Amino acid sequence: MTKEFEVAKVSEIPPGSAKQVEVDGETIAIFNVSGQFYAISDTCTHAQASLSEGEVEDLVVTCPWHGAKFDLKTGKNLCMPAVEPVQAYHLKIEDDAIKIVM
Ligand code: FES
C-alpha cells in the first residue's frame, strides 16, 4: 500500500534550489528545476555526501564531494566514483503541497 507524505511547500523550494527532508526514516533531496520537482535519496552512494548541496545541470546533480553524477529522474549513477544508483521517489504536487509517494 502506498503512503503520501507532505514534505514541503512549493514556495519553500524556488526554481534552481533544493531541500533536504526526512521522510519515514529516509533522507530525501527535493530539487526544483525550472518549476519541475524531482526527488532522490539525499545520500550519495559513494561516501554519503548530501546531494541536495550539489550543483544541478540538465537534470543531473553532481555530488559536492567527489563529483559523482546522478540522474534526477531515475537516480541512476552516471559516472565514477559512485557505482550504485540512488533511490528516486515519486512526487505529487497538490496546491502548494509537495508530497512524496512511497
Ligand atoms: S561522496 Fe559523493 S562522490 Fe564521493
Residues whose N, C-alpha, C, O or C-beta is under 5 A from the ligand:
A	BS01	FES	C44 H46 A47 Q48 A49 C63 W65 H66 G67 A68
